[in-house]
Structures are given as structure tokens and as C-alpha cells.
């Protein structure tokens, strides 16, 4: 069982994180390239936020929401 976990640790350390190791090494040469994953995740987050706000706007424009004072049980 120990060999399995050692192999799993080796897989993540030496194979799957290799691109991130490359980005860490290139950081001193070019900051923009080193942070490409950050920009990618930020762009995905902004796209998801924009989509979600569009969906909420459509729901609000349909008038389906109960906005009365007693709409929720805790009120």
C-alpha cells in the first residue's frame, strides 16, 4: 500500500505538476507568461460571472420571483 501512495506522489510531483514547475522557473524572465494560468482562471471566472448575471437578469425580467414580505418562512 505504501508503494501505491509513493507512486501517486511521484506522479503528481514529477509528471502532472511539470508545467507549473516550468512556469515557476520562467517567472524571473517574463512575468506575463509565468502568470498565464492566473489570467486563464480569471478569464474563466469573469465569463462565468457574466453568464450567471445574465441568467439572473432573465429570471428577474420574467417576474417569476415572489417579492412579497412573506415570501420566505423566516420572515
Phi and psi restraints in degrees (range 20) as a CNS / XPLOR table:
assign (resid 1 and name C) (resid 2 and name N)
       (resid 2 and name CA) (resid 2 and name C) 1.0 -63.7 20.0 2
assign (resid 2 and name N) (resid 2 and name CA)
       (resid 2 and name C) (resid 3 and name N) 1.0 -38.2 20.0 2
assign (resid 2 and name C) (resid 3 and name N)
       (resid 3 and name CA) (resid 3 and name C) 1.0 -62.9 20.0 2
assign (resid 3 and name N) (resid 3 and name CA)
       (resid 3 and name C) (resid 4 and name N) 1.0 -35.2 20.0 2
assign (resid 3 and name C) (resid 4 and name N)
       (resid 4 and name CA) (resid 4 and name C) 1.0 -62.8 20.0 2
assign (resid 4 and name N) (resid 4 and name CA)
       (resid 4 and name C) (resid 5 and name N) 1.0 -47.6 20.0 2
assign (resid 4 and name C) (resid 5 and name N)
       (resid 5 and name CA) (resid 5 and name C) 1.0 -68.9 20.0 2
assign (resid 5 and name N) (resid 5 and name CA)
       (resid 5 and name C) (resid 6 and name N) 1.0 -34.9 20.0 2
assign (resid 5 and name C) (resid 6 and name N)
       (resid 6 and name CA) (resid 6 and name C) 1.0 -65.2 20.0 2
assign (resid 6 and name N) (resid 6 and name CA)
       (resid 6 and name C) (resid 7 and name N) 1.0 -39.9 20.0 2
assign (resid 6 and name C) (resid 7 and name N)
       (resid 7 and name CA) (resid 7 and name C) 1.0 -66.8 20.0 2
assign (resid 7 and name N) (resid 7 and name CA)
       (resid 7 and name C) (resid 8 and name N) 1.0 -39.2 20.0 2
assign (resid 7 and name C) (resid 8 and name N)
       (resid 8 and name CA) (resid 8 and name C) 1.0 -64.1 20.0 2
assign (resid 8 and name N) (resid 8 and name CA)
       (resid 8 and name C) (resid 9 and name N) 1.0 -43.3 20.0 2
assign (resid 8 and name C) (resid 9 and name N)
       (resid 9 and name CA) (resid 9 and name C) 1.0 -63.9 20.0 2
assign (resid 9 and name N) (resid 9 and name CA)
       (resid 9 and name C) (resid 10 and name N) 1.0 -39.8 20.0 2
assign (resid 9 and name C) (resid 10 and name N)
       (resid 10 and name CA) (resid 10 and name C) 1.0 -65.6 20.0 2
assign (resid 10 and name N) (resid 10 and name CA)
       (resid 10 and name C) (resid 11 and name N) 1.0 -40.0 20.0 2
assign (resid 10 and name C) (resid 11 and name N)
       (resid 11 and name CA) (resid 11 and name C) 1.0 -59.3 20.0 2
assign (resid 11 and name N) (resid 11 and name CA)
       (resid 11 and name C) (resid 12 and name N) 1.0 -48.8 20.0 2
assign (resid 11 and name C) (resid 12 and name N)
       (resid 12 and name CA) (resid 12 and name C) 1.0 -68.8 20.0 2
assign (resid 12 and name N) (resid 12 and name CA)
       (resid 12 and name C) (resid 13 and name N) 1.0 -41.7 20.0 2
assign (resid 12 and name C) (resid 13 and name N)
       (resid 13 and name CA) (resid 13 and name C) 1.0 -70.9 20.0 2
assign (resid 13 and name N) (resid 13 and name CA)
       (resid 13 and name C) (resid 14 and name N) 1.0 -44.8 20.0 2
assign (resid 13 and name C) (resid 14 and name N)
       (resid 14 and name CA) (resid 14 and name C) 1.0 -100.4 20.0 2
assign (resid 14 and name N) (resid 14 and name CA)
       (resid 14 and name C) (resid 15 and name N) 1.0 -13.4 20.0 2
assign (resid 14 and name C) (resid 15 and name N)
       (resid 15 and name CA) (resid 15 and name C) 1.0 -118.9 20.0 2
assign (resid 15 and name N) (resid 15 and name CA)
       (resid 15 and name C) (resid 16 and name N) 1.0 -60.3 20.0 2
assign (resid 15 and name C) (resid 16 and name N)
       (resid 16 and name CA) (resid 16 and name C) 1.0 -73.3 20.0 2
assign (resid 16 and name N) (resid 16 and name CA)
       (resid 16 and name C) (resid 17 and name N) 1.0 -29.3 20.0 2
assign (resid 16 and name C) (resid 17 and name N)
       (resid 17 and name CA) (resid 17 and name C) 1.0 -94.2 20.0 2
assign (resid 17 and name N) (resid 17 and name CA)
       (resid 17 and name C) (resid 18 and name N) 1.0 7.5 20.0 2
assign (resid 17 and name C) (resid 18 and name N)
       (resid 18 and name CA) (resid 18 and name C) 1.0 -59.8 20.0 2
assign (resid 18 and name N) (resid 18 and name CA)
       (resid 18 and name C) (resid 19 and name N) 1.0 -43.7 20.0 2
assign (resid 18 and name C) (resid 19 and name N)
       (resid 19 and name CA) (resid 19 and name C) 1.0 -61.4 20.0 2
assign (resid 19 and name N) (resid 19 and name CA)
       (resid 19 and name C) (resid 20 and name N) 1.0 -36.1 20.0 2
assign (resid 19 and name C) (resid 20 and name N)
       (resid 20 and name CA) (resid 20 and name C) 1.0 -71.2 20.0 2
assign (resid 20 and name N) (resid 20 and name CA)
       (resid 20 and name C) (resid 21 and name N) 1.0 -33.5 20.0 2
assign (resid 20 and name C) (resid 21 and name N)
       (resid 21 and name CA) (resid 21 and name C) 1.0 -63.9 20.0 2
assign (resid 21 and name N) (resid 21 and name CA)
       (resid 21 and name C) (resid 22 and name N) 1.0 -40.9 20.0 2
assign (resid 21 and name C) (resid 22 and name N)
       (resid 22 and name CA) (resid 22 and name C) 1.0 -61.9 20.0 2
assign (resid 22 and name N) (resid 22 and name CA)
       (resid 22 and name C) (resid 23 and name N) 1.0 -43.3 20.0 2
assign (resid 22 and name C) (resid 23 and name N)
       (resid 23 and name CA) (resid 23 and name C) 1.0 -64.9 20.0 2
assign (resid 23 and name N) (resid 23 and name CA)
       (resid 23 and name C) (resid 24 and name N) 1.0 -34.8 20.0 2
assign (resid 23 and name C) (resid 24 and name N)
       (resid 24 and name CA) (resid 24 and name C) 1.0 -68.4 20.0 2
assign (resid 24 and name N) (resid 24 and name CA)
       (resid 24 and name C) (resid 25 and name N) 1.0 -36.1 20.0 2
assign (resid 24 and name C) (resid 25 and name N)
       (resid 25 and name CA) (resid 25 and name C) 1.0 -71.2 20.0 2
assign (resid 25 and name N) (resid 25 and name CA)
       (resid 25 and name C) (resid 26 and name N) 1.0 -34.3 20.0 2
assign (resid 25 and name C) (resid 26 and name N)
       (resid 26 and name CA) (resid 26 and name C) 1.0 -82.4 20.0 2
assign (resid 26 and name N) (resid 26 and name CA)
       (resid 26 and name C) (resid 27 and name N) 1.0 -4.6 20.0 2
assign (resid 26 and name C) (resid 27 and name N)
       (resid 27 and name CA) (resid 27 and name C) 1.0 -57.1 20.0 2
assign (resid 27 and name N) (resid 27 and name CA)
       (resid 27 and name C) (resid 28 and name N) 1.0 -41.2 20.0 2
assign (resid 27 and name C) (resid 28 and name N)
       (resid 28 and name CA) (resid 28 and name C) 1.0 -71.2 20.0 2
assign (resid 28 and name N) (resid 28 and name CA)
       (resid 28 and name C) (resid 29 and name N) 1.0 -22.8 20.0 2
assign (resid 28 and name C) (resid 29 and name N)
       (resid 29 and name CA) (resid 29 and name C) 1.0 -85.2 20.0 2
assign (resid 29 and name N) (resid 29 and name CA)
       (resid 29 and name C) (resid 30 and name N) 1.0 -44.5 20.0 2
assign (resid 29 and name C) (resid 30 and name N)
       (resid 30 and name CA) (resid 30 and name C) 1.0 -147.8 20.0 2
assign (resid 30 and name N) (resid 30 and name CA)
       (resid 30 and name C) (resid 31 and name N) 1.0 109.0 20.0 2
assign (resid 30 and name C) (resid 31 and name N)
       (resid 31 and name CA) (resid 31 and name C) 1.0 -67.0 20.0 2
assign (resid 31 and name N) (resid 31 and name CA)
       (resid 31 and name C) (resid 32 and name N) 1.0 -36.3 20.0 2
assign (resid 31 and name C) (resid 32 and name N)
       (resid 32 and name CA) (resid 32 and name C) 1.0 -66.1 20.0 2
assign (resid 32 and name N) (resid 32 and name CA)
       (resid 32 and name C) (resid 33 and name N) 1.0 -42.9 20.0 2
assign (resid 32 and name C) (resid 33 and name N)
       (resid 33 and name CA) (resid 33 and name C) 1.0 -68.7 20.0 2
assign (resid 33 and name N) (resid 33 and name CA)
       (resid 33 and name C) (resid 34 and name N) 1.0 -37.5 20.0 2
assign (resid 33 and name C) (resid 34 and name N)
       (resid 34 and name CA) (resid 34 and name C) 1.0 -64.4 20.0 2
assign (resid 34 and name N) (resid 34 and name CA)
       (resid 34 and name C) (resid 35 and name N) 1.0 -27.1 20.0 2
assign (resid 34 and name C) (resid 35 and name N)
       (resid 35 and name CA) (resid 35 and name C) 1.0 -103.4 20.0 2
assign (resid 35 and name N) (resid 35 and name CA)
       (resid 35 and name C) (resid 36 and name N) 1.0 24.5 20.0 2
assign (resid 35 and name C) (resid 36 and name N)
       (resid 36 and name CA) (resid 36 and name C) 1.0 -62.5 20.0 2
assign (resid 36 and name N) (resid 36 and name CA)
       (resid 36 and name C) (resid 37 and name N) 1.0 -35.7 20.0 2
assign (resid 36 and name C) (resid 37 and name N)
       (resid 37 and name CA) (resid 37 and name C) 1.0 -67.7 20.0 2
assign (resid 37 and name N) (resid 37 and name CA)
       (resid 37 and name C) (resid 38 and name N) 1.0 -37.2 20.0 2
assign (resid 37 and name C) (resid 38 and name N)
       (resid 38 and name CA) (resid 38 and name C) 1.0 -62.7 20.0 2
assign (resid 38 and name N) (resid 38 and name CA)
       (resid 38 and name C) (resid 39 and name N) 1.0 -44.6 20.0 2
assign (resid 38 and name C) (resid 39 and name N)
       (resid 39 and name CA) (resid 39 and name C) 1.0 -65.5 20.0 2
assign (resid 39 and name N) (resid 39 and name CA)
       (resid 39 and name C) (resid 40 and name N) 1.0 -38.2 20.0 2
assign (resid 39 and name C) (resid 40 and name N)
       (resid 40 and name CA) (resid 40 and name C) 1.0 -62.9 20.0 2
assign (resid 40 and name N) (resid 40 and name CA)
       (resid 40 and name C) (resid 41 and name N) 1.0 -48.5 20.0 2
assign (resid 40 and name C) (resid 41 and name N)
       (resid 41 and name CA) (resid 41 and name C) 1.0 -66.7 20.0 2
assign (resid 41 and name N) (resid 41 and name CA)
       (resid 41 and name C) (resid 42 and name N) 1.0 -35.3 20.0 2
assign (resid 41 and name C) (resid 42 and name N)
       (resid 42 and name CA) (resid 42 and name C) 1.0 -65.0 20.0 2
assign (resid 42 and name N) (resid 42 and name CA)
       (resid 42 and name C) (resid 43 and name N) 1.0 -41.1 20.0 2
assign (resid 42 and name C) (resid 43 and name N)
       (resid 43 and name CA) (resid 43 and name C) 1.0 -65.7 20.0 2
assign (resid 43 and name N) (resid 43 and name CA)
       (resid 43 and name C) (resid 44 and name N) 1.0 -41.2 20.0 2
assign (resid 43 and name C) (resid 44 and name N)
       (resid 44 and name CA) (resid 44 and name C) 1.0 -63.6 20.0 2
assign (resid 44 and name N) (resid 44 and name CA)
       (resid 44 and name C) (resid 45 and name N) 1.0 -42.8 20.0 2
assign (resid 44 and name C) (resid 45 and name N)
       (resid 45 and name CA) (resid 45 and name C) 1.0 -63.8 20.0 2
assign (resid 45 and name N) (resid 45 and name CA)
       (resid 45 and name C) (resid 46 and name N) 1.0 -40.3 20.0 2
assign (resid 45 and name C) (resid 46 and name N)
       (resid 46 and name CA) (resid 46 and name C) 1.0 -67.7 20.0 2
assign (resid 46 and name N) (resid 46 and name CA)
       (resid 46 and name C) (resid 47 and name N) 1.0 -38.5 20.0 2
assign (resid 46 and name C) (resid 47 and name N)
       (resid 47 and name CA) (resid 47 and name C) 1.0 -66.1 20.0 2
assign (resid 47 and name N) (resid 47 and name CA)
       (resid 47 and name C) (resid 48 and name N) 1.0 -42.0 20.0 2
assign (resid 47 and name C) (resid 48 and name N)
       (resid 48 and name CA) (resid 48 and name C) 1.0 -65.4 20.0 2
assign (resid 48 and name N) (resid 48 and name CA)
       (resid 48 and name C) (resid 49 and name N) 1.0 -40.3 20.0 2
assign (resid 48 and name C) (resid 49 and name N)
       (resid 49 and name CA) (resid 49 and name C) 1.0 -63.3 20.0 2
assign (resid 49 and name N) (resid 49 and name CA)
       (resid 49 and name C) (resid 50 and name N) 1.0 -44.1 20.0 2
assign (resid 49 and name C) (resid 50 and name N)
       (resid 50 and name CA) (resid 50 and name C) 1.0 -63.1 20.0 2
assign (resid 50 and name N) (resid 50 and name CA)
       (resid 50 and name C) (resid 51 and name N) 1.0 -43.0 20.0 2
assign (resid 50 and name C) (resid 51 and name N)
       (resid 51 and name CA) (resid 51 and name C) 1.0 -61.7 20.0 2
assign (resid 51 and name N) (resid 51 and name CA)
       (resid 51 and name C) (resid 52 and name N) 1.0 -45.9 20.0 2
assign (resid 51 and name C) (resid 52 and name N)
       (resid 52 and name CA) (resid 52 and name C) 1.0 -63.3 20.0 2
assign (resid 52 and name N) (resid 52 and name CA)
       (resid 52 and name C) (resid 53 and name N) 1.0 -42.3 20.0 2
assign (resid 52 and name C) (resid 53 and name N)
       (resid 53 and name CA) (resid 53 and name C) 1.0 -65.0 20.0 2
assign (resid 53 and name N) (resid 53 and name CA)
       (resid 53 and name C) (resid 54 and name N) 1.0 -36.2 20.0 2
assign (resid 53 and name C) (resid 54 and name N)
       (resid 54 and name CA) (resid 54 and name C) 1.0 -63.9 20.0 2
assign (resid 54 and name N) (resid 54 and name CA)
       (resid 54 and name C) (resid 55 and name N) 1.0 -41.5 20.0 2
assign (resid 54 and name C) (resid 55 and name N)
       (resid 55 and name CA) (resid 55 and name C) 1.0 -65.0 20.0 2
assign (resid 55 and name N) (resid 55 and name CA)
       (resid 55 and name C) (resid 56 and name N) 1.0 -41.3 20.0 2
assign (resid 55 and name C) (resid 56 and name N)
       (resid 56 and name CA) (resid 56 and name C) 1.0 -65.5 20.0 2
assign (resid 56 and name N) (resid 56 and name CA)
       (resid 56 and name C) (resid 57 and name N) 1.0 -36.8 20.0 2
assign (resid 56 and name C) (resid 57 and name N)
       (resid 57 and name CA) (resid 57 and name C) 1.0 -65.3 20.0 2
assign (resid 57 and name N) (resid 57 and name CA)
       (resid 57 and name C) (resid 58 and name N) 1.0 -42.5 20.0 2
assign (resid 57 and name C) (resid 58 and name N)
       (resid 58 and name CA) (resid 58 and name C) 1.0 -62.1 20.0 2
assign (resid 58 and name N) (resid 58 and name CA)
       (resid 58 and name C) (resid 59 and name N) 1.0 -42.3 20.0 2
assign (resid 58 and name C) (resid 59 and name N)
       (resid 59 and name CA) (resid 59 and name C) 1.0 -63.5 20.0 2
assign (resid 59 and name N) (resid 59 and name CA)
       (resid 59 and name C) (resid 60 and name N) 1.0 -40.9 20.0 2
assign (resid 59 and name C) (resid 60 and name N)
       (resid 60 and name CA) (resid 60 and name C) 1.0 -68.1 20.0 2
assign (resid 60 and name N) (resid 60 and name CA)
       (resid 60 and name C) (resid 61 and name N) 1.0 -37.1 20.0 2
assign (resid 60 and name C) (resid 61 and name N)
       (resid 61 and name CA) (resid 61 and name C) 1.0 -71.8 20.0 2
assign (resid 61 and name N) (resid 61 and name CA)
       (resid 61 and name C) (resid 62 and name N) 1.0 -24.3 20.0 2
assign (resid 61 and name C) (resid 62 and name N)
       (resid 62 and name CA) (resid 62 and name C) 1.0 -72.1 20.0 2
assign (resid 62 and name N) (resid 62 and name CA)
       (resid 62 and name C) (resid 63 and name N) 1.0 -20.0 20.0 2
assign (resid 62 and name C) (resid 63 and name N)
       (resid 63 and name CA) (resid 63 and name C) 1.0 71.8 20.0 2
assign (resid 63 and name N) (resid 63 and name CA)
       (resid 63 and name C) (resid 64 and name N) 1.0 27.1 20.0 2
assign (resid 63 and name C) (resid 64 and name N)
       (resid 64 and name CA) (resid 64 and name C) 1.0 -83.2 20.0 2
assign (resid 64 and name N) (resid 64 and name CA)
       (resid 64 and name C) (resid 65 and name N) 1.0 -16.5 20.0 2
assign (resid 64 and name C) (resid 65 and name N)
       (resid 65 and name CA) (resid 65 and name C) 1.0 -80.3 20.0 2
assign (resid 65 and name N) (resid 65 and name CA)
       (resid 65 and name C) (resid 66 and name N) 1.0 137.9 20.0 2
assign (resid 65 and name C) (resid 66 and name N)
       (resid 66 and name CA) (resid 66 and name C) 1.0 -84.6 20.0 2
assign (resid 66 and name N) (resid 66 and name CA)
       (resid 66 and name C) (resid 67 and name N) 1.0 107.9 20.0 2
assign (resid 66 and name C) (resid 67 and name N)
       (resid 67 and name CA) (resid 67 and name C) 1.0 -101.4 20.0 2
assign (resid 67 and name N) (resid 67 and name CA)
       (resid 67 and name C) (resid 68 and name N) 1.0 15.3 20.0 2
assign (resid 67 and name C) (resid 68 and name N)
       (resid 68 and name CA) (resid 68 and name C) 1.0 -71.3 20.0 2
assign (resid 68 and name N) (resid 68 and name CA)
       (resid 68 and name C) (resid 69 and name N) 1.0 163.1 20.0 2
assign (resid 68 and name C) (resid 69 and name N)
       (resid 69 and name CA) (resid 69 and name C) 1.0 -62.5 20.0 2
assign (resid 69 and name N) (resid 69 and name CA)
       (resid 69 and name C) (resid 70 and name N) 1.0 -36.1 20.0 2
assign (resid 69 and name C) (resid 70 and name N)
       (resid 70 and name CA) (resid 70 and name C) 1.0 -95.2 20.0 2
assign (resid 70 and name N) (resid 70 and name CA)
       (resid 70 and name C) (resid 71 and name N) 1.0 28.0 20.0 2
assign (resid 70 and name C) (resid 71 and name N)
       (resid 71 and name CA) (resid 71 and name C) 1.0 -69.9 20.0 2
assign (resid 71 and name N) (resid 71 and name CA)
       (resid 71 and name C) (resid 72 and name N) 1.0 -27.3 20.0 2
assign (resid 71 and name C) (resid 72 and name N)
       (resid 72 and name CA) (resid 72 and name C) 1.0 -115.7 20.0 2
assign (resid 72 and name N) (resid 72 and name CA)
       (resid 72 and name C) (resid 73 and name N) 1.0 146.5 20.0 2
assign (resid 72 and name C) (resid 73 and name N)
       (resid 73 and name CA) (resid 73 and name C) 1.0 -65.7 20.0 2
assign (resid 73 and name N) (resid 73 and name CA)
       (resid 73 and name C) (resid 74 and name N) 1.0 -30.9 20.0 2
assign (resid 73 and name C) (resid 74 and name N)
       (resid 74 and name CA) (resid 74 and name C) 1.0 -78.0 20.0 2
assign (resid 74 and name N) (resid 74 and name CA)
       (resid 74 and name C) (resid 75 and name N) 1.0 -7.9 20.0 2
